Amino acid sequence: MIEFYLDQKSGVTPYLQLVQQVRRAVKLGLLLDGDQLPTVKDVVGKIAINPNTVSKAYRELEHQGLVVARTGVGTFVAIAPSDGPPATLRPLRRDLERWIARARDAGLDDEGIEALFIESFRDASSVVAP
Amino acid sequence: MTAVLEATDLGKRYRRKWALSDCTLSIPQGHVVGLVGPNGSGKSTLLNLAAGLLAPSAGRLDVLGGTPARDATAVGRVGFVAQELPAYSAFSVRDHLRLGAHLNPRWDAELAKDRIEDLGLDPSQRAGKLSGGQRAQLALTLAIAKRPELLLLDEPVASLDPLARREFLQILMETVADQEVSIVLSSHLVSDIERVCDYLIVLIDSRVQLAGDVDDLVSSHHRLIGSRRDPAGYPANQEVIDASHTDRQSSLIVRSHGPVLEDAWTIEPVSLEDLVLAYMARGKHPRSGDHFDGEVMA
């Protein structure tokens, strides 16, 4: 089950943070089809957040077609295989971990690695999707 | 939108000084409303009036359809956690619960008992020996067990350490999830407000500067950054809330009534904290929201 958190320095509203965390977990395969999301009350009790905010995030996820709400039972992840992580996720992650190790060997610190990654990512993305 | 609290030209005077004057505001039902504003803006006075602990000197105040200082049944449906977290220091936790049961017709004894157990409070402990966090939790328990329709909290977490603050807010939010209760919470801590509130009111000098659904407020405000210019060069259809300038750059916080049409501005989101600060700055210098290198433009 997913554990939500709030990053109060991100400048992203709590509602959007919850939506993004579920989307990310689905992309990474941490949440699978049929998995249950924590109940509104569980989330509220854990991270001290307004229950209306949690409900609103769940409604948005439902609207996006990532989850279904079953009345009286809970909210469940409902995704087609194509929405989940690609089968190649694991080797991709391994490549990335190797790359990070190499960057570190080359003397880059965390900030440098992040900057290099984001910069390269932006360059590559702007070529693919202008 | 049904209102749980409606003030019209409400005022409260202590001898010759008005602590609140000509205050007109409406608090919607079913929300957790954050009330923010500088010290002396009238927040505490408003909450004390709403709880029926003070009587207004002027204007009208409707709370749950009744008049607080006169109408005992309306007051019975309002819970209040005051700033100083009052408790009778010689009374034990158990005594407080007994008192609560005696004074409140809708008292939920089971809820109170469970809460105290969950908190790990010793019922025979005297209130005077409790820590700040425990006292806050006791005050909240007493207010919740009253089964209020409206719960008012006046800076309840201001004196608590971060852990006690978090625990207090967790329980408050669980209550919102469990019961149908509207909440008004005053606080200086915008980060807490952002977490727990879905509706925000900025009050300055008894006047509402800004009120609305938190997500709507955040999404309708933007920061625009561009080359330095005077007000004539501000984009049309944007209400400028706050402007600051350096030698080369102008940075505006705007309320958008339409898309920004000129590409000369870089558009960035505004955090709730910056938004609140912008309105507080505007409320302080109502004639102009313009600051030049920190100076207010006359």
HADDOCK unambig.tbl for C-alpha pairs under 7 A between the chains (distance, minus, plus):
assign (segid A and resid 8 and name CA) (segid B and resid 191 and name CA) 6.91 0.50 0.50
assign (segid A and resid 11 and name CA) (segid B and resid 271 and name CA) 5.17 0.50 0.50
assign (segid A and resid 14 and name CA) (segid B and resid 195 and name CA) 6.80 0.50 0.50
assign (segid A and resid 41 and name CA) (segid B and resid 174 and name CA) 6.15 0.50 0.50
assign (segid A and resid 41 and name CA) (segid B and resid 177 and name CA) 6.00 0.50 0.50
assign (segid A and resid 44 and name CA) (segid B and resid 170 and name CA) 6.46 0.50 0.50
assign (segid A and resid 44 and name CA) (segid B and resid 173 and name CA) 5.95 0.50 0.50
assign (segid A and resid 44 and name CA) (segid B and resid 174 and name CA) 6.05 0.50 0.50
assign (segid A and resid 45 and name CA) (segid B and resid 170 and name CA) 5.00 0.50 0.50
assign (segid A and resid 45 and name CA) (segid B and resid 171 and name CA) 6.73 0.50 0.50
assign (segid A and resid 45 and name CA) (segid B and resid 173 and name CA) 6.91 0.50 0.50
assign (segid A and resid 45 and name CA) (segid B and resid 174 and name CA) 5.73 0.50 0.50
assign (segid A and resid 46 and name CA) (segid B and resid 170 and name CA) 6.80 0.50 0.50
assign (segid A and resid 47 and name CA) (segid B and resid 170 and name CA) 6.84 0.50 0.50
assign (segid A and resid 48 and name CA) (segid B and resid 166 and name CA) 6.66 0.50 0.50
assign (segid A and resid 48 and name CA) (segid B and resid 169 and name CA) 5.48 0.50 0.50
assign (segid A and resid 48 and name CA) (segid B and resid 170 and name CA) 4.14 0.50 0.50
assign (segid A and resid 48 and name CA) (segid B and resid 173 and name CA) 6.12 0.50 0.50
assign (segid A and resid 48 and name CA) (segid B and resid 196 and name CA) 6.78 0.50 0.50
assign (segid A and resid 49 and name CA) (segid B and resid 173 and name CA) 6.44 0.50 0.50
assign (segid A and resid 49 and name CA) (segid B and resid 195 and name CA) 5.02 0.50 0.50
assign (segid A and resid 49 and name CA) (segid B and resid 196 and name CA) 4.80 0.50 0.50
assign (segid A and resid 50 and name CA) (segid B and resid 173 and name CA) 5.88 0.50 0.50
assign (segid A and resid 50 and name CA) (segid B and resid 195 and name CA) 6.49 0.50 0.50
assign (segid A and resid 50 and name CA) (segid B and resid 196 and name CA) 4.41 0.50 0.50
assign (segid A and resid 50 and name CA) (segid B and resid 197 and name CA) 6.13 0.50 0.50
assign (segid A and resid 50 and name CA) (segid B and resid 198 and name CA) 6.99 0.50 0.50
assign (segid A and resid 51 and name CA) (segid B and resid 173 and name CA) 6.70 0.50 0.50
assign (segid A and resid 51 and name CA) (segid B and resid 176 and name CA) 7.00 0.50 0.50
assign (segid A and resid 51 and name CA) (segid B and resid 177 and name CA) 5.81 0.50 0.50
